[in-house]
């Protein structure tokens, strides 16, 4: 697994993230070989193995609900992404709920696009996550509920993902 952290995510030791599976605390780095890269472009420029083609995509765009602010144009970006890949589950606006995301992940996508606002918790990083129509999808819950072994890439599309001042 290669992690490409941006903004405040670069402050976290993501390789050491923990989750509970079968009643036991697991460390991400105990199950996967982890590397860090500054950008996707650097990965592609130095790739020695051929990347397998992406066939299954989940595209989440502009979740809208009483608990979140609009992520402007992210629904359009998600629709455009869906037009590029024939096997895409597109979830936008009021349909972009926590339960809808978990249900879509059952197909074990290779690419996950999250066009929504992110929330960072410097004191409890596992409580960091993304804002959906009905609440926050926390990274700790996601790691506990879903295995990431088939996922090749996660794209966070938000105007605030490149911030490095966690006090903002």
N, C-alpha and C positions, 0 to 999 in steps of 0.2 A: 504494500500500500504506500503510495506517495501522497503526502499531505502538502497542499499549497495554501498555507494560511495567509490571510491578508488582514490589515488593520489590527483591531484588538485581538483577533484570534491568534495573531503571532505572539502574543504575550503568554499563551497557554502551552503547557507541555502536553499537547494533544495525544502524543504517543502513550502517555501514562494514564489516559482516561480509564475510568473503571465503570463496570456495570455488573449487575447481578444476573447470573444464569444458573438455573437449577439450585437456587438457594445459596450460591457461592459467589463471592466477589471476584471478578475477573479483570485483568489488566489487558487493554487492547494490544500492547506490545508483546504480551506473552503468547498471543495467538497469531499475530501477523508480523512479518518483517516490515518495519516502518522506515521510510526515508522522507526527507523534507526537500522541497524545491521552491525556488522563488516565483515561478510562473509556469503555466502550462506550455508556453512557447519554449522554455528551457528544457522541459521534459521531452517534447517532440524533437527538438534539435539534437538531443543526445541519445535518443531511443535506439537501442540495438535490436530489441525484439520488435516484431511487427505487432502493432496493436490490433486486437480483434475488432471487427466492425460492430458498431453500436446498433443493436436491433430493437431494444426495448427502452423507452423513455417515459419518464413521468415529468410533466411540466406543470408547475403550480404558478399561477399568476394573479397578482392583485387581489388577495383575499379581502373581502369586504364584509364587515359585520359591526356590531355595536361595540366590540372590544378592540378594534384595530383601525388605524388610519389607512387611507388608500395608498398603495404603492403605485404611483402613476406610471402608466404605459407598460407595466409588467405583464398585464393580461395580453397586450398586443405582442410583446416579445415572446410570451409563452405560446401564443397562437402561431407565430412565425416559426418557432422551433418545432411545433407539431407538424407544420407543413413540410419540414425537411426530413422527418423520420416517419415512415408509414405506421409503425407500431408505437404510437404515442398515446398515453392517457393524459388528456388535457383537463385540468381542474382549475377553474377561475372563479373570481368574485365570491358570491355567497356560498358556492359549493366547496370552496377551499377550506374545509374544516379539518380538525385533527383526526377525526375518525375516517374521513374520506382519504386522507393521506396514508394512514395506516392500512386501509383496505387496498389502496392502489399498490402499496409496496409488496403485497403478496405475490405479484407477478415477477418479483426479483429483477427490477430494471437494472440496466447497465449505466444509465445516466439519470440523474435527478436534478432538475432545475427548480430552484426556489426563488421566485420573483416576489419577495415580500420583505417586510421590515425585520431586522434582526434585533435581538435584545441580548446584551452582554452583562453577566453578573460576575464581577471580578472576585467576589468573596466566595461564591459557590459556582464555579464554572460549569458544572454539570447542569445547572439551572438555566444556563444560557440557551437561547433558542430562536425560533422565528415566530412572528405573529401571524396567526391564521384567523379566519373569519370568526371562530368561536373561542379563541384563546391561544395560548402559546404552546408550540411543539418544542419541548425541551430536549436538548441533546442527550442528557442522561436517560430519559425515558425512551428515546429513539434507539439508543445503543442497547438497552435492556430488551426491548420488544422486537428488534429486527436485526438479523445478521447481515453484515455488509459485504460478504465475500464475493458477490457477483457485481457489485457496484464498481464501475471504473472511474466515474467522475461525479462530483457534486458541484453544482454551480450556484453560488449565492448571488443573485442579481438584486442589488439594493444600492441606493445612493449613499448608504452609510457603512458599507462593508470595508472600505479602505481607511477608516479612521484609526489612528494609532494612539490617541489620547483617551484612555479609558475613563477619565473624569468627565468627559463631555456628556 
